[in-house]
């Protein structure tokens, strides 16, 4: 009996040690939602048809994971409801615009039209929930293993302008969003609330600049680029998107104290400055911050945490002595900054003429090119007046094949653009 007691004591101690070890172990980071080789179809109404939040999601995923080999298909149709719309009944839409691409991931954004732009009506709501269930059941049956992300309907702007009726239409959309969340829990799906973040952005915009705030959703329904960026960010956060593009920290004496998602080499101290080579594993998210080209995006970035939470790309140099420094990349001046900014961590993503930022802007143009080709193939060639595009004739099929080849070439060009490139950085006194 004594040896049994000793054994039990040893097992108890071992179990306790194991528990302590597990309890103290750092939790593993939650992996990004997309997996290598995923094909994503964005399904929805006119807000998806704008091809803005969808393009921003695509550009983030491709720039942050250049070896991910993801592909994306934009299948939004203006006016759509859970029952279908201008693109045909929902079963036609699903068969032609989703199932035909054999996606591994589908996102759904419906609800703006489904509420009929009026106060909450139980009968209309029940139709929405029933129709949404039909979509989910169809996708799960026809695409075994598909991963589905549900987006709540984006916001109707009752913030910067007075509601058209008591309570406002966005209150109806919030109720529909709660139904989407409930369906997500029931089916075990990922849900991204796009309504709440947009309403929050509108409120902050109104507080900062009442005269400009209404431009975030110009017609109260369809967000501008800045509003779509908020929507994209909500989806990416629901997908556990990583915060950092890359982080580089050095001392003025040449010691590399951090190199996250990048490889730093050939560090040289140059007087009261420093030089190094960085080969980042990702590109900054291509965002248009220009007040001239895209003022609402720059405005939204100023009233949200999008940059800090999804596009952190920092260079930190400690121990410098001069008051101001030039940042040169491959011999070209990218910025002049003060010592304090470098000590705190300089936001490289905000430098439009940074080599990697220029590279990411080329990527964004390439993404838009392949999406334009696909849109023409789908909406101008495959589907014609009186033809739902489910059974194209030989002539149409030949045109489709040619456009598919053009898109494949555009995607190949895109892959070449996104390839990581080494750059030589110099931080030298500006005086």
Rosetta blueprint (number, residue, H / E / L):
1 X L
2 X H
3 X H
4 X H
5 X H
6 X H
7 X H
8 X H
9 X H
10 X H
11 X H
12 X H
13 X H
14 X H
15 X H
16 X H
17 X H
18 X H
19 X H
20 X H
21 X H
22 X H
23 X H
24 X H
25 X L
26 X L
27 X L
28 X L
29 X L
30 X L
31 X L
32 X L
33 X L
34 X L
35 X L
36 X L
37 X L
38 X L
39 X E
40 X E
41 X E
42 X E
43 X E
44 X E
45 X L
46 X H
47 X H
48 X H
49 X H
50 X L
51 X L
52 X L
53 X H
54 X H
55 X H
56 X H
57 X H
58 X H
59 X H
60 X H
61 X H
62 X H
63 X H
64 X H
65 X L
66 X L
67 X L
68 X L
69 X L
70 X L
71 X E
72 X E
73 X E
74 X E
75 X E
76 X E
77 X L
78 X L
79 X L
80 X L
81 X E
82 X L
83 X L
84 X E
85 X E
86 X L
87 X L
88 X E
89 X E
90 X H
91 X H
92 X H
93 X H
94 X H
95 X H
96 X H
97 X H
98 X L
99 X H
100 X H
101 X H
102 X L
103 X L
104 X L
105 X E
106 X E
107 X E
108 X E
109 X E
110 X L
111 X L
112 X L
113 X L
114 X L
115 X L
116 X L
117 X L
118 X L
119 X L
120 X L
121 X L
122 X H
123 X H
124 X H
125 X H
126 X H
127 X H
128 X H
129 X H
130 X H
131 X H
132 X H
133 X H
134 X H
135 X H
136 X H
137 X H
138 X H
139 X H
140 X H
141 X H
142 X H
143 X L
144 X L
145 X L
146 X L
147 X E
148 X E
149 X E
150 X E
151 X E
152 X L
153 X L
154 X L
155 X L
156 X L
157 X L
158 X L
159 X L
160 X L
161 X L
162 X L
163 X L
164 X L
165 X L
166 X L
167 X L
168 X L
169 X H
170 X H
171 X H
172 X H
173 X H
174 X H
175 X H
176 X H
177 X H
178 X H
179 X H
180 X H
181 X H
182 X H
183 X H
184 X H
185 X H
186 X H
187 X H
188 X L
189 X L
190 X E
191 X E
192 X E
193 X L
194 X H
195 X H
196 X H
197 X H
198 X H
199 X H
200 X H
201 X H
202 X H
203 X H
204 X H
205 X H
206 X H
207 X H
208 X H
209 X L
210 X H
211 X H
212 X H
213 X H
214 X H
215 X H
216 X H
217 X H
218 X L
219 X L
220 X L
221 X L
222 X L
223 X L
224 X L
225 X H
226 X H
227 X H
228 X H
229 X H
230 X H
231 X H
232 X H
233 X H
234 X H
235 X H
236 X H
237 X H
238 X H
239 X L
240 X L
241 X L
242 X L
243 X L
244 X E
245 X E
246 X E
247 X E
248 X E
249 X E
250 X E
251 X E
252 X L
253 X L
254 X L
255 X L
256 X E
257 X E
258 X E
259 X E
260 X E
261 X L
262 X E
263 X E
264 X E
265 X E
266 X E
267 X E
268 X E
269 X E
270 X E
271 X L
272 X L
273 X E
274 X E
275 X E
276 X E
277 X E
278 X E
279 X E
280 X E
281 X L
282 X L
283 X L
284 X L
285 X L
286 X L
287 X L
288 X L
289 X L
290 X L
291 X L
292 X L
293 X L
294 X L
295 X H
296 X H
297 X H
298 X H
299 X H
300 X H
301 X H
302 X H
303 X H
304 X L
305 X L
306 X H
307 X H
308 X H
309 X H
310 X H
311 X L
312 X E
313 X E
314 X E
315 X E
316 X E
317 X E
318 X E
319 X L
320 X L
321 X L
322 X L
323 X L
324 X E
325 X E
326 X E
327 X E
328 X E
329 X E
330 X L
331 X L
332 X E
333 X E
334 X E
335 X E
336 X E
337 X E
338 X E
339 X H
340 X H
341 X H
342 X H
343 X H
344 X H
345 X L
346 X E
347 X E
348 X H
349 X H
350 X H
351 X L
352 X L
353 X L
354 X L
355 X H
356 X H
357 X H
358 X H
359 X H
360 X H
361 X H
362 X H
363 X H
364 X H
365 X H
366 X H
367 X H
368 X H
369 X H
370 X H
371 X H
372 X H
373 X H
374 X H
375 X H
376 X H
377 X H
378 X H
379 X H
380 X H
381 X H
382 X H
383 X L
384 X E
385 X L
386 X L
387 X E
388 X L
389 X L
390 X L
391 X L
392 X L
393 X L
394 X H
395 X H
396 X H
397 X H
398 X H
399 X H
400 X H
401 X H
402 X H
403 X H
404 X H
405 X H
406 X H
407 X H
408 X H
409 X H
410 X H
411 X H
412 X H
413 X H
414 X H
415 X H
416 X H
417 X H
418 X L
419 X L
420 X L
421 X L
422 X E
423 X E
424 X E
425 X E
426 X E
427 X E
428 X E
429 X E
430 X L
431 X L
